[in-house]
């Protein structure tokens, strides 16, 4: 029986992959098809950031290294860099833009520098077989290119967040850096909407909640994964929803995601 009660709508062909788990005890608070791999839009950018920091830990790359955004890498919509005059940034700043605003231009530039195949191999080496960053951000998507930016299962995303919370796979400094980048995430429209945090500034405890997360959004996808902490408890979650192309499943999905967030908040308070 799930500790968190939530009705997951199936209209508009909506399918879900959901897992909410206590990091320290392993207690499952909610699950629904957690092994199902769904389209996760921008969530897979976490694997790109993780690979960057792995190379920093290995001494083969520095976050102070400066890179130049190429014109072809500047993608409108999600992000901020495409609006800025500066075409050259440090790798740290590029990664911070990805964590804070899911920046598409920054993703494409970093994806070129690191190499998407390298990120995919790294992801598999970590043991994630149902999750990956599939491509850079392209629009329109040309024939022959992957049709998804990323895909994942709730189980593997919760494992990733649990290992990040515990500082596994990265040095303490790099784990702190990745947590900081994700802690700057400004999209609190999904599960995180229940925590009533300031989208622009929520690093550290606010109202007894400390959140870091990564979301993914396209017309038929809502995905949110992260770590939520109180002074006494740590919870990792992944809530993924896909619905039929051309359908409008967003409203019911966002309502259900907020309900799950409210359940997580209650679990932390309890």
C-alpha positions in Angstrom: 0.0 0.0 0.0 1.3 3.5 -0.9 1.9 5.9 1.9 1.1 8.8 -0.5 -2.3 8.7 -2.0 -2.6 10.1 -5.6 -5.0 9.4 -8.5 -3.1 9.2 -11.7 -5.4 10.2 -14.6 -5.3 8.0 -17.7 -7.3 10.2 -20.0 -5.7 11.5 -23.2 -3.7 8.2 -23.3 -1.6 9.4 -20.3 0.9 6.9 -19.0 3.0 7.3 -15.8 6.2 6.1 -14.3 6.3 7.1 -10.6 8.5 6.4 -7.6 8.8 8.2 -4.3 11.3 6.8 -1.8 12.8 7.6 1.6 16.5 7.9 0.9 17.7 6.7 4.3 15.3 3.9 5.1 14.4 2.7 1.6 10.7 3.0 2.4 8.6 3.3 -0.8 6.0 6.0 -0.3 4.5 5.8 -3.8 5.1 3.8 -6.9 3.3 3.2 -10.2 5.0 1.4 -13.1 8.4 2.6 -11.8 10.4 0.5 -14.3 8.6 1.9 -17.3 10.9 4.1 -19.5 9.1 7.2 -20.8 10.0 10.3 -22.7 11.5 12.8 -20.2 12.3 15.8 -22.4 15.1 17.8 -20.6 15.5 15.6 -17.5 18.4 13.6 -19.2 20.5 16.7 -19.1 21.5 15.5 -15.6 23.6 12.9 -17.2 25.5 15.5 -19.2 26.2 17.5 -16.0 27.3 14.3 -14.2 29.7 13.4 -17.0 31.2 16.9 -17.0 31.9 16.6 -13.2 33.3 13.1 -13.6 35.9 14.5 -16.1 36.7 17.3 -13.6 37.3 14.7 -10.9 39.6 12.8 -13.2 41.6 16.0 -13.8 40.9 15.9 -17.6 38.8 19.0 -17.6 38.4 22.3 -15.6 35.2 24.1 -14.9 37.2 27.3 -15.6 37.7 26.3 -19.2 35.9 28.7 -21.5 33.8 27.6 -24.4 32.2 29.6 -27.3 28.6 29.0 -28.3 28.3 28.4 -32.0 25.4 30.0 -33.9 23.9 26.6 -34.7 23.8 25.8 -31.0 21.6 28.7 -30.1 18.1 27.4 -29.6 15.2 29.6 -28.5 12.5 28.6 -25.9 14.0 26.9 -22.8 16.9 28.9 -21.4 18.6 32.3 -21.1 21.9 32.2 -23.0 20.2 32.8 -26.4 19.2 36.2 -25.1 22.6 37.2 -23.8 25.3 39.1 -25.6 28.1 36.9 -24.3 28.9 34.1 -26.6 31.8 32.7 -24.4 31.3 31.4 -20.9 33.1 29.1 -18.5 32.1 25.5 -18.3 30.8 26.2 -14.8 28.5 28.9 -16.0 27.3 26.8 -19.0 26.4 24.0 -16.6 24.8 26.4 -14.1 22.5 27.6 -16.9 21.5 24.0 -17.6 20.7 23.4 -14.0 18.9 26.6 -13.3 16.9 27.2 -16.5 17.4 23.9 -18.5 19.2 26.1 -21.1 19.1 24.6 -24.6 22.0 26.5 -26.1 24.1 25.6 -23.1 23.1 22.0 -23.5 24.1 21.9 -27.1 27.4 23.6 -26.5 28.3 21.3 -23.6 27.0 18.4 -25.6 29.5 19.2 -28.3 32.4 19.7 -25.9 31.7 16.4 -24.0 30.2 14.4 -26.8 26.7 12.8 -26.6 28.1 9.3 -27.2 30.5 9.8 -24.3 27.6 10.8 -22.1 25.6 7.8 -23.2 28.5 5.4 -22.5 29.0 7.1 -19.1 25.3 6.6 -18.2 25.4 2.9 -19.1 28.6 2.5 -17.1 26.8 3.9 -14.0 24.2 1.1 -14.5 21.4 3.1 -16.0 20.0 0.9 -18.8 16.5 2.5 -19.1 17.6 6.1 -19.1 19.8 8.3 -21.3 20.3 11.6 -22.9 19.5 10.7 -26.5 20.6 13.8 -28.4 21.3 17.5 -28.4 18.3 19.9 -28.6 17.1 20.2 -32.2 14.2 22.0 -33.7 12.7 21.1 -36.0 13.9 17.5 -35.5 15.5 16.4 -38.8 14.9 13.0 -40.4 17.1 10.3 -38.9 17.6 12.1 -35.6 16.4 10.7 -32.3 12.7 11.6 -31.7 13.3 12.1 -27.9 15.8 14.4 -26.1 16.0 11.9 -23.3 14.2 8.9 -21.8 14.2 7.4 -18.3 12.4 5.2 -15.8 11.3 6.5 -12.3 13.4 3.7 -10.7 16.6 4.8 -12.3 16.0 8.5 -11.7 15.4 7.9 -8.0 18.6 5.9 -7.9 20.5 8.7 -9.5 19.0 11.2 -7.0 19.7 8.9 -4.1 23.3 8.5 -5.1 23.6 12.3 -5.5 22.2 12.9 -2.1 24.7 10.5 -0.6 27.6 11.8 -2.7 28.2 8.5 -4.5 30.0 8.5 -7.9 31.5 12.0 -7.5 34.0 13.6 -5.2 32.4 15.6 -2.3 33.2 18.9 -4.1 31.7 17.8 -7.4 28.6 16.3 -5.7 28.1 19.6 -3.9 28.5 21.4 -7.2 25.9 19.3 -9.0 23.5 19.6 -6.0 23.9 23.4 -6.2 23.2 23.5 -10.0 20.1 21.5 -9.6 19.1 23.5 -6.5 18.9 26.6 -8.7 16.2 25.0 -10.9 13.5 27.6 -11.5 10.8 25.2 -12.8 8.6 24.5 -9.8 5.4 23.9 -11.8 5.1 20.2 -11.2 5.7 18.1 -8.1 7.6 21.0 -6.5 4.6 23.3 -6.9 3.3 21.9 -3.6 6.2 23.2 -1.6 5.4 26.9 -2.1 9.0 27.9 -2.6 10.4 31.0 -4.4 11.2 29.8 -7.9 14.1 32.2 -8.2 15.7 31.6 -4.8 15.2 28.4 -2.8 18.6 27.1 -2.0 18.6 26.0 1.6 15.7 25.4 4.0 12.6 27.5 3.4 9.4 26.6 5.4 11.3 23.5 6.5 11.9 22.3 2.9 15.1 22.0 1.0 14.6 21.1 -2.7 16.8 20.3 -5.7 15.2 19.0 -8.9 15.3 18.7 -12.7 12.2 18.9 -14.9 11.4 18.1 -18.5 8.6 19.8 -20.6 7.4 19.4 -24.1 3.8 19.5 -25.4 3.1 15.8 -24.5 5.5 15.4 -21.5 5.8 16.5 -17.9 8.6 15.0 -15.9 10.0 16.0 -12.5 12.7 14.3 -10.4 14.6 15.5 -7.4 15.5 15.4 -3.7 13.3 17.0 -1.0 14.6 17.3 2.5 13.4 18.4 5.9 15.9 18.7 8.9 15.0 15.1 9.7 14.2 13.3 6.5 15.3 13.0 2.9 13.0 11.8 0.0 13.9 11.1 -3.6 11.2 11.2 -6.2 10.6 10.8 -10.0 7.2 11.5 -11.5 7.0 11.1 -15.2 3.9 11.5 -17.5 3.4 11.1 -21.2 0.2 11.6 -23.1 -1.0 11.3 -26.7 0.5 13.6 -29.3 -2.0 16.4 -30.1 -4.0 15.8 -26.9 -4.2 18.2 -24.0 -3.3 16.2 -20.9 -1.4 18.9 -19.2 -4.1 20.1 -16.7 -4.9 16.7 -15.2 -1.3 15.7 -15.1 -0.1 18.9 -13.3 -3.0 18.5 -10.8 -1.9 14.9 -10.0 1.8 16.0 -9.7 0.9 18.7 -7.2 -1.1 16.1 -5.2 2.0 13.9 -5.1 4.1 16.9 -4.0 1.6 17.6 -1.2 1.9 13.9 -0.1 5.7 14.3 0.0 5.4 17.5 2.0 3.1 15.7 4.5 5.6 12.8 4.8 8.4 15.2 5.6 6.3 17.0 8.2 5.2 13.7 9.8 
